Amino acid sequence: MTVPTDVDSIQVDSDGVVAFTRALVRIPSVNDAPNGRSEQAAADLVAAKMREFGWEPMISLAAPGRPNVVAVVDGGGGDGPTLMFEGHTDVVTEGSLDTWTVDPYGAEVRDGRLYGRGAADMKSGVAAMLYAVRALQLAGAFPGRIKVCALADEEGLMLGVHHFVDSGLAADVDAAIVCEPEGGEICPVSKGGIRLRVDFHGRMAHGAMPQHARNPIGTLGAFLRALADLQNELHATHGEHEHLGWPYITPTVATAGDLDQINVVPAKATVAVDVRTVPGVDHADLVKRVTETASALGAADEVHVDVAVLVDRPPVDTPIGDPVVVALAAAHTAVTGDEPRYGGVPGTTDGTILTVHGGVPSVVYGPGGKWIAHQADEYVEVDDIVRYARVYAEAARRFLSGRGPRSRGAVGAR
């Protein structure tokens, strides 16, 4: 077989990738089991397309009815690294239909835009990565191999990528391109996230006799003020990150008592906290400080405190000199004619788990606006679907041809 030598030697099926994106958008792959909705139908469609391409998809359940679909495409060009393209098949709910001007699952194309839930986040990215790898394969032999991965549950607990890593499927992956919408930016850094639940256990009493209570609400209020002070410390210590902005400690849910019983001092108050961090923030130390602060305030008020860490996802900080970032940036310029723009992911993606738990360098880059995800009238530019598929194919060609496999210890040293 001939070996593709430049970007023009790789031809993406433009009509096919757009049609496949539309087919995926028409599937309401929301995690809504009581109403019979899940990723299953979208995963089935991805698997069928892989078989059409002559690939052999491996299907495994991250949870009941929530499949991961993975295909390994050997380049036929001898030994070389393994590159992973990753996307997710689940979408968030469409919300109130009154907020949409189009059918959220109609995949309508209008004025050069494809509309629908998941059009940007991230069914266009899933389609683009499949058609990119197929285009590279049809262009000729290439060294190494590509893992094409459509995983479940990115929008929830990230069960799909955790299952992927825990199953050992990341062990031979040298780098990953995560195909999330980033508005043309190449994003090698992502914010970290910690989700906390803090329960304050006091003593219930009649509202007319508060002296007999241990009111947890007052302790919770003092805790919120302490969190604001701690956030200010983070700002002073770490500053504003070039691509990620500020670290934040944000109370998001607070509950206590019952509005039907305003004359009762409640026995318990709870607050949930969403923490977003930048590289350099020590998660273990931050959780320790939050826990010690809550406990000290509770002890002063004779209120018992429990702190639970629900999610802990450290930041990702892949150097821009990492081979996968270099290959992607060069491919972006070769296809678009524009110099690369670097940015950061304000939240977390499956790439966070791949890097932090799988030891795989990851970079996020995909079709769709950076801020359009989860909104009504979500859309992606049709031309961008094809453009990003071409960039993915060229990035894979450059990465796989450019070097041998990396040392598996490289990420942990960052």
C-alpha positions in Angstrom: 0.0 0.0 0.0 1.1 3.6 -0.6 1.8 5.8 2.4 -0.1 9.1 2.7 2.5 11.9 2.6 0.6 15.1 2.9 -2.8 16.6 3.8 -4.1 16.5 0.2 -3.6 12.7 0.0 -6.3 12.1 2.5 -9.9 12.6 1.3 -12.7 12.7 3.8 -16.2 11.7 2.7 -17.9 15.1 3.2 -21.4 14.0 2.5 -21.0 10.8 4.6 -19.7 12.5 7.7 -22.5 15.1 7.7 -25.2 12.5 7.1 -23.8 10.3 9.9 -23.8 13.3 12.3 -27.5 13.9 11.5 -28.3 10.3 12.1 -26.7 10.4 15.5 -28.4 13.7 16.4 -31.8 12.1 15.6 -31.2 9.6 18.5 -32.2 11.0 21.9 -29.3 9.4 23.8 -30.2 11.0 27.1 -29.5 9.0 30.3 -33.2 8.6 31.1 -33.7 4.9 31.8 -37.3 5.3 33.3 -38.4 6.7 30.0 -36.5 4.2 27.9 -33.7 6.5 26.8 -30.0 5.8 27.0 -26.9 5.7 24.8 -27.7 2.2 23.5 -29.2 3.2 20.1 -26.4 5.7 19.4 -23.8 3.1 20.4 -25.4 0.6 18.1 -25.3 3.1 15.2 -21.6 3.8 15.8 -20.9 0.0 16.0 -22.7 -0.5 12.7 -20.7 2.2 11.0 -17.5 0.7 12.2 -18.5 -2.7 10.8 -19.4 -0.9 7.5 -15.8 0.4 7.5 -14.5 -3.1 8.0 -13.6 -2.6 11.6 -14.4 -5.0 14.4 -16.0 -3.0 17.3 -15.6 -4.2 20.8 -18.7 -3.5 22.9 -18.6 -3.5 26.7 -21.1 -2.2 29.3 -20.0 0.6 31.5 -23.4 0.2 33.2 -26.6 -1.6 32.2 -27.8 -0.3 28.9 -24.7 2.1 28.6 -22.2 0.6 26.2 -18.7 1.6 25.3 -17.8 1.0 21.7 -14.1 0.7 20.7 -12.4 -0.3 17.5 -8.7 -0.7 16.9 -7.6 0.2 13.4 -4.2 -1.1 12.5 -2.3 1.0 10.0 -0.6 -1.8 8.2 2.6 0.2 8.1 4.6 -1.5 10.7 5.3 -0.8 14.4 4.4 2.6 15.8 2.5 4.4 18.5 -1.1 4.1 19.4 -3.3 7.2 19.0 -6.8 7.4 20.5 -9.7 9.4 19.3 -12.4 9.8 22.0 -15.9 11.0 22.1 -19.1 10.3 24.0 -22.5 9.1 22.8 -24.6 10.5 25.6 -26.3 14.0 25.6 -27.9 16.1 28.2 -31.7 16.5 28.3 -33.3 18.8 25.8 -35.1 20.6 28.6 -38.2 22.6 27.9 -39.3 22.3 24.3 -40.6 25.9 24.6 -37.1 27.2 24.5 -36.3 25.5 21.1 -37.1 26.9 17.7 -36.3 23.6 16.1 -37.0 19.9 16.9 -34.1 19.0 19.3 -33.8 15.7 17.6 -34.7 16.7 14.0 -31.1 17.3 12.9 -32.4 20.2 10.8 -29.8 21.9 8.5 -30.5 25.6 8.0 -28.3 28.4 6.8 -25.2 26.2 6.9 -25.9 25.0 10.5 -27.0 21.6 11.8 -29.3 22.0 14.8 -30.1 19.6 17.6 -29.2 18.3 21.0 -25.7 17.0 20.8 -25.0 18.6 17.4 -21.9 20.2 19.0 -21.6 18.2 22.2 -20.6 16.0 20.7 -22.1 13.9 18.0 -20.4 15.9 15.2 -17.0 15.2 17.0 -17.9 11.4 17.1 -18.8 11.4 13.4 -15.7 13.4 12.5 -13.3 11.1 14.2 -14.8 8.0 12.6 -14.7 9.4 9.1 -11.2 10.9 9.7 -9.7 7.5 10.6 -11.5 5.9 7.7 -10.1 8.5 5.3 -6.6 7.9 6.6 -7.0 4.2 6.3 -8.2 4.5 2.6 -5.3 6.8 1.8 -2.8 4.1 2.4 -0.7 2.4 5.1 0.4 4.2 8.3 2.5 3.0 11.2 1.0 2.0 14.5 -2.7 1.9 15.2 -5.6 4.1 16.1 -8.2 3.4 18.8 -11.6 4.9 17.9 -13.6 5.1 21.1 -17.2 6.2 21.6 -17.8 6.0 25.3 -20.9 6.3 27.6 -21.8 8.7 30.4 -19.4 11.6 29.9 -22.2 14.0 31.0 -22.7 12.2 34.3 -20.2 10.3 36.5 -17.9 9.4 33.5 -18.6 5.8 34.0 -17.6 5.0 30.4 -14.1 6.3 30.5 -13.5 5.0 34.0 -14.5 1.5 32.7 -12.2 2.0 29.7 -9.2 2.8 32.0 -10.1 0.2 34.6 -10.4 -2.5 31.9 -6.8 -1.9 30.9 -7.7 -0.5 27.5 -5.7 2.7 28.0 -2.5 0.8 28.9 -1.1 0.8 25.3 -2.4 4.2 24.3 0.4 6.8 23.7 -1.9 9.9 23.3 -5.5 10.9 23.0 -7.4 13.5 21.1 -10.7 14.2 22.7 -13.2 15.5 20.1 -15.2 17.9 22.3 -16.4 21.3 20.9 -13.8 24.0 21.6 -14.5 26.7 19.0 -11.3 26.3 17.1 -9.0 26.3 20.1 -6.5 23.5 20.8 -6.9 22.8 24.6 -4.1 20.9 26.3 -5.2 22.1 29.7 -8.5 21.6 31.6 -9.7 22.7 34.9 -9.9 20.3 37.8 -13.1 19.6 39.7 -14.0 18.6 43.2 -17.6 18.1 44.4 -18.2 18.1 48.1 -21.2 17.4 50.3 -21.0 18.9 53.8 -23.6 17.8 56.4 -24.1 19.8 59.6 -25.9 17.8 62.3 -27.4 19.8 65.1 -30.3 19.4 67.5 -33.9 20.0 66.6 -36.1 22.2 68.8 -39.1 24.5 68.7 -38.5 27.8 66.9 -39.8 29.6 70.0 -37.2 27.9 72.1 -33.9 28.1 70.1 -31.9 27.9 73.3 -32.7 24.2 73.4 -31.5 23.7 69.8 -28.1 23.4 68.1 -29.0 25.2 64.9 -26.9 23.9 62.0 -28.0 26.7 59.7 -25.8 29.2 61.5 -22.8 27.0 61.3 -23.5 26.5 57.6 -23.6 30.2 57.1 -20.2 30.7 58.8 -18.9 27.9 56.6 -20.0 29.7 53.5 -18.2 32.8 54.6 -15.1 30.8 55.3 -15.3 29.3 51.8 -15.3 32.8 50.3 -12.1 33.5 52.2 -10.5 30.3 51.0 -11.4 31.2 47.4 -9.7 34.5 47.9 -6.6 32.7 49.1 -6.6 30.5 46.0 -6.8 33.6 43.8 -3.9 35.3 45.6 -1.8 32.2 45.5 -2.4 30.9 42.0 -3.7 33.9 40.1 -5.6 33.9 36.9 -4.5 31.1 34.5 -3.8 32.1 31.0 -6.3 29.7 29.5 -8.5 28.6 32.4 -9.1 31.8 34.3 -9.6 31.7 38.1 -10.0 28.8 40.5 -13.5 28.9 42.1 -15.2 27.4 45.2 -18.9 27.7 44.6 -21.7 26.6 46.9 -24.4 25.2 44.6 -27.0 23.5 46.7 -28.2 24.3 50.3 -31.0 22.5 52.2 -32.3 22.7 55.7 -35.7 22.4 57.3 -39.2 22.4 55.9 -41.1 25.4 54.8 -44.2 23.8 56.1 -42.7 23.8 59.6 -41.1 27.3 59.9 -41.5 27.0 63.7 -38.9 24.2 63.9 -35.2 24.5 64.2 -33.9 21.7 61.9 -31.6 18.9 63.0 -29.6 19.0 59.8 -28.4 21.4 57.1 -26.5 20.4 54.0 -24.5 22.3 51.4 -23.0 21.0 48.2 -19.8 22.7 46.9 -18.5 22.8 43.3 -14.7 23.5 43.3 -12.9 24.3 40.1 -9.1 24.3 40.1 -6.2 25.2 37.9 -2.8 23.5 37.6 -0.8 23.9 40.8 -3.7 23.6 43.2 -3.2 20.6 45.5 -6.5 18.8 45.7 -5.7 16.8 48.8 -4.5 19.8 50.7 -7.6 21.8 49.6 -10.0 19.1 50.8 -8.1 18.9 54.1 -8.5 22.6 54.6 -12.2 22.6 53.8 -12.7 19.6 56.1 -10.8 21.2 59.0 -12.6 24.5 58.6 -16.0 22.9 58.7 -15.1 20.7 61.6 -13.7 23.7 63.6 -16.8 25.7 63.0 -19.0 22.8 64.0 -17.0 22.1 67.2 -17.5 25.8 68.2 -21.3 25.5 67.8 -21.6 21.9 69.1 -22.7 20.8 65.7 -21.3 17.5 64.2 -19.9 17.8 60.6 -19.5 15.2 57.9 -17.6 16.1 54.7 -17.8 13.7 51.7 -15.8 14.0 48.5 -18.2 13.0 45.7 -15.9 13.7 42.8 -12.2 14.5 42.6 -10.8 15.2 39.1 -7.4 17.0 39.1 -6.5 19.5 36.4 -4.9 18.4 33.1 -1.8 20.2 32.0 -0.4 18.6 28.8 2.6 20.6 27.6 2.2 22.3 24.2 5.4 20.6 23.2 3.9 17.1 23.7 4.0 15.2 20.4 0.2 14.9 20.2 -0.3 18.7 20.7 2.4 19.5 18.2 0.9 17.1 15.6 -2.6 18.6 16.1 -1.4 22.2 15.9 0.5 21.5 12.7 -2.5 19.7 11.2 -4.8 22.6 12.2 -2.6 25.0 10.2 -2.1 22.6 7.3 -5.9 22.2 6.8 -7.3 25.6 7.8 -4.3 27.9 6.9 -4.6 29.5 10.3 -2.1 29.6 13.1 -3.2 27.5 16.1 -5.0 29.1 19.0 -4.5 27.5 22.3 -7.1 27.5 25.1 -8.4 25.6 28.0 -11.4 23.5 28.9 -13.4 25.3 31.6 -14.8 22.0 32.9 -13.6 18.4 32.8 -13.9 15.9 29.9 -13.2 12.2 29.5 -9.6 13.3 28.7 -9.3 14.2 32.4 -9.7 10.6 33.4 -7.5 9.3 30.6 -4.7 11.6 31.7 -5.0 11.5 35.5 -6.0 7.8 35.9 -4.7 6.3 32.6 -1.5 8.2 32.2 -2.3 9.2 28.7 -1.4 12.7 27.4 -4.6 14.3 26.1 -5.7 17.3 24.2 -9.2 18.6 23.5 -10.2 19.9 20.1 -13.5 19.6 18.1 -16.2 21.0 16.0 -18.8 23.4 17.6 -18.7 26.5 19.7 -17.0 26.6 23.0 -20.1 27.8 24.9 -23.0 26.3 22.9 -23.1 23.0 24.7 -26.3 22.2 26.7 -28.2 25.2 25.3 -31.5 25.3 23.4 -31.0 25.5 19.6 -27.6 23.9 20.0 -25.9 23.8 16.6 -22.7 23.1 14.7 -21.5 24.6 11.5 -21.8 22.0 8.7 -18.5 23.0 7.2 -16.8 22.6 10.5 -17.7 18.9 10.7 -15.8 18.2 7.5 -13.0 20.6 8.4 -12.4 18.9 11.8 -12.5 15.5 10.2 -9.7 16.6 7.9 -7.7 18.0 10.8 -8.1 14.8 12.8 -6.9 12.7 9.8 -3.9 14.9 9.3 -3.1 15.0 13.0 -3.1 11.2 13.1 -0.9 11.0 10.1 1.7 13.3 11.6 1.6 11.8 15.1 1.8 8.2 14.0 4.6 8.9 11.4 6.6 11.2 13.6 7.9 9.2 16.5 7.9 5.9 18.4 5.8 5.1 21.4 6.4 7.3 24.5 7.5 6.1 27.8 4.5 5.1 29.9 5.8 7.0 32.9 5.9 10.4 31.1 2.6 11.9 32.3 3.1 11.1 35.9 6.2 13.2 36.0 4.3 16.4 35.0 
